[in-house]
Amino acid sequence: MIATYLGSKGTRGVQQFLPNTWPAGAENPCPLCPAGFVYVASNGNSSRQAGQIQLRRRLQSGFTATLQYTFSKSIDDAALGGKGQGNPVIAQNWLNLRAEWSLSNFDQRHLMNLQLQYTSGMGIRGGLLMGGWRGRLLKEWTLLTQITAGSGSPLTPVYLTAVRGTGMTGSIRPDYTGAPVYDATPGLFLNPAAYAAPAPGHWGNAGRNSIIGPAQFSVNASLGRAFRVRDRVSLDLRVDAMNAINHVTFPGSNTMVPSAQFGLPVVANPMRTVQTTLRARF
């Protein structure tokens, strides 16, 4: 068993906000101030803490396995802009950038990865002494399976309206009503009653990335073997299956308020695909 801890701290991250904007229902505090543009600064911060445990079964009788579990938390107010974090996010209130301090878009609290490998015909119990046509048919096949399971990624509830003084949408968040977010009717992942339009003259109080998306699960597998045809000539046969059990997961849901599709899955993971490869070596 191997236990690992990893802590990281980031500074001078990218922040983006809309200067001189105000919430709907409030008066423009500075009619002569310029508005309608995005201001980019480098005052963002981030922090990630992660603990990892790895268990490994050494190769014996053709079988080996590795189990890896990671428990982590990543938070930032950097409005993205970092590696692998997607498109930049604009802050809701340019006078309160601290309100953007929340889970990072790529945060995944729990992640488990299990890798199994079995090669037939290894070891006494694995059929090493098997001969004849059965030995030629059943020996030396290698089966590899990778199972990944984890919690969902964070999602941000968005109140779909343009920011006052600009033509930009997507940075305003709704008000949280106090209703259970995940107590949804069949067919929905989120409860539409949990969010409402922001109170007049105020920014929405729902936090950035305050929704945890659906859990993730996948199984990939491969089967292969090398066949010797003659001296210096061999054939490699390999079959790879992605999403081998054809299990459906939904990476995210619609979080636009007041959309009629709020809480519905946005997209599903790819369906099962199988690829067969035959390679000649000489």
C-alpha atoms as a printed R data frame, in Angstrom:
    type eleno elety resid chain resno       x       y       z
1   ATOM     1    CA   MET     A     1   0.000   0.000   0.000
2   ATOM     2    CA   ILE     A     2   1.193   3.528  -0.832
3   ATOM     3    CA   ALA     A     3  -0.321   6.660   0.721
4   ATOM     4    CA   THR     A     4   0.368  10.080  -0.799
5   ATOM     5    CA   TYR     A     5  -0.572  13.657   0.067
6   ATOM     6    CA   LEU     A     6  -0.376  16.527  -2.401
7   ATOM     7    CA   GLY     A     7  -1.009  20.191  -1.591
8   ATOM     8    CA   SER     A     8  -0.730  23.044  -4.046
9   ATOM     9    CA   LYS     A     9  -1.284  26.802  -3.878
10  ATOM    10    CA   GLY     A    10  -1.742  29.106  -6.845
11  ATOM    11    CA   THR     A    11  -1.524  32.890  -6.988
12  ATOM    12    CA   ARG     A    12  -1.885  35.558  -9.650
13  ATOM    13    CA   GLY     A    13  -4.621  33.624 -11.404
14  ATOM    14    CA   VAL     A    14  -6.769  35.200 -14.088
15  ATOM    15    CA   GLN     A    15  -9.890  37.068 -12.925
16  ATOM    16    CA   GLN     A    16 -12.474  38.553 -15.275
17  ATOM    17    CA   PHE     A    17 -15.307  40.939 -14.372
18  ATOM    18    CA   LEU     A    18 -17.560  43.642 -15.816
19  ATOM    19    CA   PRO     A    19 -16.740  47.067 -14.327
20  ATOM    20    CA   ASN     A    20 -19.441  49.637 -13.527
21  ATOM    21    CA   THR     A    21 -22.344  47.186 -13.686
22  ATOM    22    CA   TRP     A    22 -25.285  46.996 -11.286
23  ATOM    23    CA   PRO     A    23 -28.051  44.488 -10.486
24  ATOM    24    CA   ALA     A    24 -31.502  44.666 -12.051
25  ATOM    25    CA   GLY     A    25 -33.877  46.844 -10.057
26  ATOM    26    CA   ALA     A    26 -31.134  49.183  -8.824
27  ATOM    27    CA   GLU     A    27 -30.199  52.600 -10.162
28  ATOM    28    CA   ASN     A    28 -27.047  53.094 -12.174
29  ATOM    29    CA   PRO     A    29 -24.596  54.522  -9.608
30  ATOM    30    CA   CYS     A    30 -22.452  56.127 -12.286
31  ATOM    31    CA   PRO     A    31 -24.239  56.854 -15.589
32  ATOM    32    CA   LEU     A    32 -21.138  58.478 -17.072
33  ATOM    33    CA   CYS     A    33 -18.777  55.603 -16.222
34  ATOM    34    CA   PRO     A    34 -17.711  53.342 -19.115
35  ATOM    35    CA   ALA     A    35 -19.374  49.925 -19.167
36  ATOM    36    CA   GLY     A    36 -19.912  47.000 -21.495
37  ATOM    37    CA   PHE     A    37 -16.365  45.606 -21.473
38  ATOM    38    CA   VAL     A    38 -14.546  42.784 -19.690
39  ATOM    39    CA   TYR     A    39 -11.689  43.680 -17.346
40  ATOM    40    CA   VAL     A    40  -8.952  41.077 -16.919
41  ATOM    41    CA   ALA     A    41  -6.763  41.049 -13.808
42  ATOM    42    CA   SER     A    42  -4.249  38.643 -12.271
43  ATOM    43    CA   ASN     A    43  -5.326  38.679  -8.620
44  ATOM    44    CA   GLY     A    44  -6.881  35.228  -8.431
45  ATOM    45    CA   ASN     A    45  -5.913  32.514  -5.956
46  ATOM    46    CA   SER     A    46  -6.370  28.764  -5.851
47  ATOM    47    CA   SER     A    47  -5.729  25.876  -3.496
48  ATOM    48    CA   ARG     A    48  -5.914  22.104  -3.883
49  ATOM    49    CA   GLN     A    49  -5.467  19.392  -1.256
50  ATOM    50    CA   ALA     A    50  -5.456  15.728  -2.202
51  ATOM    51    CA   GLY     A    51  -4.866  12.439  -0.437
52  ATOM    52    CA   GLN     A    52  -4.315   9.239  -2.387
53  ATOM    53    CA   ILE     A    53  -4.173   5.560  -1.426
54  ATOM    54    CA   GLN     A    54  -2.890   2.893  -3.789
55  ATOM    55    CA   LEU     A    55  -3.227  -0.861  -3.263
56  ATOM    56    CA   ARG     A    56  -1.452  -3.273  -5.567
57  ATOM    57    CA   ARG     A    57  -1.545  -7.040  -6.021
58  ATOM    58    CA   ARG     A    58   1.676  -8.240  -7.538
59  ATOM    59    CA   LEU     A    59   1.627 -10.542 -10.539
60  ATOM    60    CA   GLN     A    60   0.838 -14.120  -9.496
61  ATOM    61    CA   SER     A    61  -0.540 -16.913 -11.670
62  ATOM    62    CA   GLY     A    62  -1.100 -14.376 -14.427
63  ATOM    63    CA   PHE     A    63  -3.239 -12.003 -12.346
64  ATOM    64    CA   THR     A    64  -2.350  -8.503 -11.144
65  ATOM    65    CA   ALA     A    65  -4.486  -5.591  -9.932
66  ATOM    66    CA   THR     A    66  -4.075  -1.969  -8.867
67  ATOM    67    CA   LEU     A    67  -6.642   0.040  -6.905
68  ATOM    68    CA   GLN     A    68  -6.192   3.789  -6.555
69  ATOM    69    CA   TYR     A    69  -8.483   6.103  -4.603
70  ATOM    70    CA   THR     A    70  -8.147   9.890  -4.432
71  ATOM    71    CA   PHE     A    71  -9.942  12.229  -2.037
72  ATOM    72    CA   SER     A    72  -9.401  15.851  -2.966
73  ATOM    73    CA   LYS     A    73 -10.775  19.381  -2.866
74  ATOM    74    CA   SER     A    74  -9.849  22.272  -5.128
75  ATOM    75    CA   ILE     A    75 -11.111  25.834  -4.616
76  ATOM    76    CA   ASP     A    76 -10.364  29.121  -6.358
77  ATOM    77    CA   ASP     A    77 -11.606  32.609  -7.144
78  ATOM    78    CA   ALA     A    78  -9.548  32.798 -10.300
79  ATOM    79    CA   ALA     A    79 -12.529  32.603 -12.662
80  ATOM    80    CA   LEU     A    80 -10.739  29.840 -14.508
81  ATOM    81    CA   GLY     A    81  -8.118  30.599 -17.098
82  ATOM    82    CA   GLY     A    82  -5.829  27.791 -15.898
83  ATOM    83    CA   LYS     A    83  -4.755  24.622 -17.662
84  ATOM    84    CA   GLY     A    84  -7.610  22.263 -18.455
85  ATOM    85    CA   GLN     A    85 -10.255  24.512 -16.911
86  ATOM    86    CA   GLY     A    86 -12.176  25.411 -20.049
87  ATOM    87    CA   ASN     A    87 -13.468  28.831 -20.963
88  ATOM    88    CA   PRO     A    88 -12.954  31.785 -18.603
89  ATOM    89    CA   VAL     A    89 -15.820  32.641 -16.229
90  ATOM    90    CA   ILE     A    90 -16.808  36.256 -15.599
91  ATOM    91    CA   ALA     A    91 -17.503  37.252 -11.974
92  ATOM    92    CA   GLN     A    92 -21.057  38.182 -11.035
93  ATOM    93    CA   ASN     A    93 -20.312  41.256  -8.906
94  ATOM    94    CA   TRP     A    94 -17.219  43.240  -9.827
95  ATOM    95    CA   LEU     A    95 -17.232  44.850  -6.350
96  ATOM    96    CA   ASN     A    96 -17.199  41.501  -4.540
97  ATOM    97    CA   LEU     A    97 -14.786  39.164  -6.273
98  ATOM    98    CA   ARG     A    98 -14.425  37.199  -3.036
99  ATOM    99    CA   ALA     A    99 -17.915  35.821  -3.708
100 ATOM   100    CA   GLU     A   100 -16.369  33.809  -6.544
101 ATOM   101    CA   TRP     A   101 -14.281  31.776  -4.045
102 ATOM   102    CA   SER     A   102 -15.711  28.292  -4.486
103 ATOM   103    CA   LEU     A   103 -15.030  24.831  -5.861
104 ATOM   104    CA   SER     A   104 -12.937  24.742  -9.006
105 ATOM   105    CA   ASN     A   105 -14.631  23.580 -12.188
106 ATOM   106    CA   PHE     A   106 -12.403  20.497 -12.346
107 ATOM   107    CA   ASP     A   107 -12.909  19.569  -8.671
108 ATOM   108    CA   GLN     A   108 -13.842  15.913  -8.136
109 ATOM   109    CA   ARG     A   109 -14.090  14.983  -4.479
110 ATOM   110    CA   HIS     A   110 -13.919  11.200  -4.885
111 ATOM   111    CA   LEU     A   111 -12.176   9.275  -7.663
112 ATOM   112    CA   MET     A   112 -11.548   5.531  -7.752
113 ATOM   113    CA   ASN     A   113  -9.599   3.740 -10.452
114 ATOM   114    CA   LEU     A   114  -9.359  -0.067 -10.543
115 ATOM   115    CA   GLN     A   115  -7.135  -1.804 -13.084
116 ATOM   116    CA   LEU     A   116  -7.254  -5.598 -13.485
117 ATOM   117    CA   GLN     A   117  -5.065  -7.729 -15.732
118 ATOM   118    CA   TYR     A   118  -5.110 -11.468 -16.308
119 ATOM   119    CA   THR     A   119  -2.943 -13.521 -18.664
120 ATOM   120    CA   SER     A   120  -4.030 -17.111 -19.195
121 ATOM   121    CA   GLY     A   121  -1.644 -20.036 -18.990
122 ATOM   122    CA   MET     A   122   0.649 -18.626 -16.288
123 ATOM   123    CA   GLY     A   123   1.384 -20.537 -13.103
124 ATOM   124    CA   ILE     A   124   0.419 -24.091 -12.194
125 ATOM   125    CA   ARG     A   125  -3.118 -23.087 -11.215
126 ATOM   126    CA   GLY     A   126  -3.412 -20.832 -14.253
127 ATOM   127    CA   GLY     A   127  -2.983 -23.686 -16.720
128 ATOM   128    CA   LEU     A   128   0.755 -23.660 -17.319
129 ATOM   129    CA   LEU     A   129   0.765 -27.438 -17.809
130 ATOM   130    CA   MET     A   130  -2.195 -27.425 -20.164
131 ATOM   131    CA   GLY     A   131  -1.266 -29.019 -23.507
132 ATOM   132    CA   GLY     A   132  -2.751 -30.126 -26.773
133 ATOM   133    CA   TRP     A   133  -5.316 -28.116 -28.707
134 ATOM   134    CA   ARG     A   134  -6.751 -26.681 -25.499
135 ATOM   135    CA   GLY     A   135  -3.397 -25.252 -24.518
136 ATOM   136    CA   ARG     A   136  -2.852 -23.730 -27.954
137 ATOM   137    CA   LEU     A   137  -6.337 -22.207 -27.888
138 ATOM   138    CA   LEU     A   138  -6.574 -20.939 -24.314
139 ATOM   139    CA   LYS     A   139  -3.043 -19.923 -23.320
140 ATOM   140    CA   GLU     A   140  -1.427 -16.485 -23.546
141 ATOM   141    CA   TRP     A   141  -4.580 -14.399 -23.788
142 ATOM   142    CA   THR     A   142  -4.322 -11.090 -21.886
143 ATOM   143    CA   LEU     A   143  -7.474  -9.446 -20.535
144 ATOM   144    CA   LEU     A   144  -7.202  -5.889 -19.229
145 ATOM   145    CA   THR     A   145 -10.064  -4.036 -17.524
146 ATOM   146    CA   GLN     A   146 -10.135  -0.485 -16.200
147 ATOM   147    CA   ILE     A   147 -13.013   0.654 -13.979
148 ATOM   148    CA   THR     A   148 -13.348   4.326 -13.066
149 ATOM   149    CA   ALA     A   149 -15.911   5.696 -10.614
150 ATOM   150    CA   GLY     A   150 -16.113   9.160  -9.129
151 ATOM   151    CA   SER     A   151 -18.318  11.925  -7.845
152 ATOM   152    CA   GLY     A   152 -19.643  14.572 -10.204
153 ATOM   153    CA   SER     A   153 -18.053  17.865 -11.156
154 ATOM   154    CA   PRO     A   154 -19.371  21.223  -9.897
155 ATOM   155    CA   LEU     A   155 -22.036  23.143 -11.814
156 ATOM   156    CA   THR     A   156 -23.096  26.780 -11.480
157 ATOM   157    CA   PRO     A   157 -26.755  27.882 -11.444
158 ATOM   158    CA   VAL     A   158 -27.188  30.738 -13.914
159 ATOM   159    CA   TYR     A   159 -29.986  33.290 -14.181
160 ATOM   160    CA   LEU     A   160 -30.319  33.764 -17.914
161 ATOM   161    CA   THR     A   161 -30.505  37.524 -18.415
162 ATOM   162    CA   ALA     A   162 -28.194  40.218 -19.703
163 ATOM   163    CA   VAL     A   163 -26.074  42.166 -17.219
164 ATOM   164    CA   ARG     A   164 -27.274  45.758 -16.914
165 ATOM   165    CA   GLY     A   165 -25.155  48.106 -18.969
166 ATOM   166    CA   THR     A   166 -23.822  45.293 -21.186
167 ATOM   167    CA   GLY     A   167 -25.122  42.762 -23.666
168 ATOM   168    CA   MET     A   168 -23.445  39.878 -21.869
169 ATOM   169    CA   THR     A   169 -25.262  36.931 -20.310
170 ATOM   170    CA   GLY     A   170 -24.150  34.033 -18.143
171 ATOM   171    CA   SER     A   171 -22.517  35.733 -15.150
172 ATOM   172    CA   ILE     A   172 -25.642  36.397 -13.022
173 ATOM   173    CA   ARG     A   173 -26.694  33.715 -10.550
174 ATOM   174    CA   PRO     A   174 -30.212  33.171  -9.126
175 ATOM   175    CA   ASP     A   175 -31.349  33.283  -5.518
176 ATOM   176    CA   TYR     A   176 -31.362  30.024  -3.567
177 ATOM   177    CA   THR     A   177 -34.849  29.508  -2.115
178 ATOM   178    CA   GLY     A   178 -33.856  26.957   0.527
179 ATOM   179    CA   ALA     A   179 -35.640  24.038  -1.161
180 ATOM   180    CA   PRO     A   180 -33.599  20.810  -1.496
181 ATOM   181    CA   VAL     A   181 -31.536  21.084  -4.664
182 ATOM   182    CA   TYR     A   182 -31.514  17.376  -5.465
183 ATOM   183    CA   ASP     A   183 -35.094  16.567  -4.407
184 ATOM   184    CA   ALA     A   184 -36.255  16.448  -8.007
185 ATOM   185    CA   THR     A   185 -39.175  14.801  -9.762
186 ATOM   186    CA   PRO     A   186 -38.493  11.668 -11.869
187 ATOM   187    CA   GLY     A   187 -36.586  12.533 -15.020
188 ATOM   188    CA   LEU     A   188 -34.892  15.581 -13.503
189 ATOM   189    CA   PHE     A   189 -31.558  15.726 -11.698
190 ATOM   190    CA   LEU     A   190 -32.192  19.105 -10.036
191 ATOM   191    CA   ASN     A   191 -35.189  20.688  -8.318
192 ATOM   192    CA   PRO     A   192 -36.441  23.791 -10.210
193 ATOM   193    CA   ALA     A   193 -38.037  25.095  -6.979
194 ATOM   194    CA   ALA     A   194 -34.594  25.496  -5.405
195 ATOM   195    CA   TYR     A   195 -33.844  28.653  -7.401
196 ATOM   196    CA   ALA     A   196 -35.650  31.852  -8.291
197 ATOM   197    CA   ALA     A   197 -34.915  35.184  -9.959
198 ATOM   198    CA   PRO     A   198 -32.615  37.435  -7.888
199 ATOM   199    CA   ALA     A   199 -34.328  39.919  -5.604
200 ATOM   200    CA   PRO     A   200 -34.682  43.368  -7.238
201 ATOM   201    CA   GLY     A   201 -31.609  45.496  -6.646
202 ATOM   202    CA   HIS     A   202 -29.486  42.555  -5.478
203 ATOM   203    CA   TRP     A   203 -27.188  40.023  -7.041
204 ATOM   204    CA   GLY     A   204 -28.222  36.380  -6.710
205 ATOM   205    CA   ASN     A   205 -27.038  34.628  -3.538
206 ATOM   206    CA   ALA     A   206 -26.481  31.178  -5.118
207 ATOM   207    CA   GLY     A   207 -22.788  30.345  -5.105
208 ATOM   208    CA   ARG     A   208 -20.579  29.621  -8.080
209 ATOM   209    CA   ASN     A   209 -20.160  25.869  -8.603
210 ATOM   210    CA   SER     A   210 -22.582  25.221  -5.731
211 ATOM   211    CA   ILE     A   211 -24.193  22.222  -7.500
212 ATOM   212    CA   ILE     A   212 -22.466  18.833  -7.636
213 ATOM   213    CA   GLY     A   213 -23.222  17.089 -10.907
214 ATOM   214    CA   PRO     A   214 -24.115  13.412 -11.433
215 ATOM   215    CA   ALA     A   215 -21.675  10.707 -10.383
216 ATOM   216    CA   GLN     A   216 -19.431   9.253 -13.080
217 ATOM   217    CA   PHE     A   217 -18.744   5.604 -13.920
218 ATOM   218    CA   SER     A   218 -17.025   3.848 -16.817
219 ATOM   219    CA   VAL     A   219 -15.667   0.416 -17.711
220 ATOM   220    CA   ASN     A   220 -13.134  -0.079 -20.498
221 ATOM   221    CA   ALA     A   221 -11.666  -3.442 -21.465
222 ATOM   222    CA   SER     A   222  -9.285  -5.040 -23.938
223 ATOM   223    CA   LEU     A   223  -8.409  -8.589 -24.958
224 ATOM   224    CA   GLY     A   224  -5.331  -9.537 -26.940
225 ATOM   225    CA   ARG     A   225  -2.915 -12.264 -27.906
226 ATOM   226    CA   ALA     A   226   0.162 -12.775 -30.075
227 ATOM   227    CA   PHE     A   227   0.161 -15.769 -32.453
228 ATOM   228    CA   ARG     A   228   3.423 -17.143 -33.847
229 ATOM   229    CA   VAL     A   229   2.918 -18.149 -37.477
230 ATOM   230    CA   ARG     A   230   6.505 -19.141 -38.280
231 ATOM   231    CA   ASP     A   231  10.030 -18.035 -37.421
232 ATOM   232    CA   ARG     A   232  10.166 -14.223 -37.276
233 ATOM   233    CA   VAL     A   233   6.501 -13.924 -38.328
234 ATOM   234    CA   SER     A   234   3.708 -13.345 -35.849
235 ATOM   235    CA   LEU     A   235   0.200 -11.909 -35.659
236 ATOM   236    CA   ASP     A   236  -1.081  -9.616 -32.889
237 ATOM   237    CA   LEU     A   237  -4.841  -9.666 -32.304
238 ATOM   238    CA   ARG     A   238  -6.385  -7.035 -30.030
239 ATOM   239    CA   VAL     A   239  -9.995  -6.109 -29.249
240 ATOM   240    CA   ASP     A   240 -10.664  -2.850 -27.366
241 ATOM   241    CA   ALA     A   241 -14.039  -1.881 -25.909
242 ATOM   242    CA   MET     A   242 -14.752   1.620 -24.590
243 ATOM   243    CA   ASN     A   243 -17.724   1.790 -22.193
244 ATOM   244    CA   ALA     A   244 -17.771  -1.989 -22.418
245 ATOM   245    CA   ILE     A   245 -21.031  -2.469 -20.471
246 ATOM   246    CA   ASN     A   246 -22.740   0.412 -22.311
247 ATOM   247    CA   HIS     A   247 -23.537   2.173 -19.033
248 ATOM   248    CA   VAL     A   248 -25.154   5.604 -19.389
249 ATOM   249    CA   THR     A   249 -23.898   8.539 -17.323
250 ATOM   250    CA   PHE     A   250 -24.648  12.236 -17.661
251 ATOM   251    CA   PRO     A   251 -21.646  14.572 -17.206
252 ATOM   252    CA   GLY     A   252 -23.849  17.607 -16.571
253 ATOM   253    CA   SER     A   253 -27.341  19.074 -16.366
254 ATOM   254    CA   ASN     A   254 -29.079  22.228 -17.522
255 ATOM   255    CA   THR     A   255 -28.641  24.871 -14.804
256 ATOM   256    CA   MET     A   256 -30.258  27.842 -16.556
257 ATOM   257    CA   VAL     A   257 -32.982  29.585 -14.543
258 ATOM   258    CA   PRO     A   258 -35.858  29.965 -15.490
259 ATOM   259    CA   SER     A   259 -35.432  27.554 -18.426
260 ATOM   260    CA   ALA     A   260 -38.134  24.900 -18.809
261 ATOM   261    CA   GLN     A   261 -35.297  22.386 -19.242
262 ATOM   262    CA   PHE     A   262 -33.659  23.199 -15.891
263 ATOM   263    CA   GLY     A   263 -32.475  19.998 -14.228
264 ATOM   264    CA   LEU     A   264 -32.545  17.901 -17.394
265 ATOM   265    CA   PRO     A   265 -29.363  16.088 -18.500
266 ATOM   266    CA   VAL     A   266 -27.447  18.062 -21.118
267 ATOM   267    CA   VAL     A   267 -25.486  15.266 -22.764
268 ATOM   268    CA   ALA     A   268 -24.749  11.584 -22.196
269 ATOM   269    CA   ASN     A   269 -21.397   9.839 -22.258
270 ATOM   270    CA   PRO     A   270 -20.438   8.084 -25.520
271 ATOM   271    CA   MET     A   271 -22.066   4.715 -26.117
272 ATOM   272    CA   ARG     A   272 -20.065   1.490 -26.311
273 ATOM   273    CA   THR     A   273 -17.505   1.265 -29.100
274 ATOM   274    CA   VAL     A   274 -15.501  -1.835 -30.071
275 ATOM   275    CA   GLN     A   275 -12.328  -1.788 -32.143
276 ATOM   276    CA   THR     A   276 -10.492  -4.847 -33.466
277 ATOM   277    CA   THR     A   277  -6.871  -4.654 -34.587
278 ATOM   278    CA   LEU     A   278  -4.884  -7.353 -36.381
279 ATOM   279    CA   ARG     A   279  -1.182  -6.641 -36.888
280 ATOM   280    CA   ALA     A   280   1.422  -8.731 -38.684
281 ATOM   281    CA   ARG     A   281   5.038  -8.638 -37.538
282 ATOM   282    CA   PHE     A   282   7.913  -9.966 -39.661
